[in-house]
Amino acid sequence: MKRLLCTIIAAALALAAPAAAKNITAAKVCGADGCRTIDQPTEQLLMGGPPTSGPTNPSPFVKLSFHMGGNRGEAARTWFFPRAKLVLDDDRVHWMRPAALALMLKLAREVRPFPASQAPHSGFPAPEPVTPPAPAPVPADTGTGGGSDWWWALLLGPIVLALGLWLVRRRGTNDRREVYGLGGAGDGQRPGGTSEAR
């Protein structure tokens, strides 16, 4: 009885192995220089640990595509980031550590990785908005343009005032000469009102 049970288990495992191998019918790894076919792909390439947090910033990566057996011919794809040693799932949101890390690293070396700028942005946190710096205060005018007008007023004010006082004094002197009958040096008059003989 025990021998028969072992035979049945062995047969079941032998039948299950080919069925599992047929789950992935074709697979390829792609990079910036094209794609390479993966020989004898296994479901280990799709397996990994529990979801984990992804890297903060993108880095160079390769893309893996899988075609499944069955009537519907389902397909899946993942993004492997060798530097972070993490895989971004087909939903472009969840991250995991690959079960076949050594094989993934080997496959990534067969192609030239895509640049980090082409990584799916949905798998990375959005950058924090940058607050623009406050504008610098405008310096006060120190002597150019309209701000220098008061210097002119301060400089010309005393001159205009002195000129006005001089004109007032000169006019007052002439008025006194007329009152007392005094002529100027060139009017031909002497004190007393007599004309000088010519």
Secondary structure as UniProt FT lines:
FT   HELIX           2..21
FT   TURN            22..23
FT   STRAND          24..31
FT   TURN            32..33
FT   STRAND          34..37
FT   HELIX           43..46
FT   STRAND          61..68
FT   STRAND          75..81
FT   TURN            82..85
FT   STRAND          86..88
FT   TURN            90..91
FT   STRAND          95..96
FT   TURN            99..100
FT   HELIX           101..108
FT   TURN            109..110
FT   HELIX           116..118
FT   HELIX           121..123
FT   HELIX           145..148
FT   HELIX           149..179
FT   TURN            180..181
FT   TURN            185..186
FT   TURN            191..192
//
